[in-house]
């Protein structure tokens, strides 16, 4: 979970920029998109295997 606290004299734009950076580094949006729709376990395994195969062929 991304959490940022407003520092003394810090404006909202800087706070939002820090929050967005934490969300990207934590891969929160990627995880959300992945879990948006249910996938059967067999489909998940096939996707995972395809990624492994693709990475090993690079």
Buried (B, 14 or more C-beta within 10 A) or exposed (E): EEEBEEEEEEEEEEBEEBEEEBBEEEEEEEEEEEEEEEEEEEEEEEEEEEEEEEEEEE
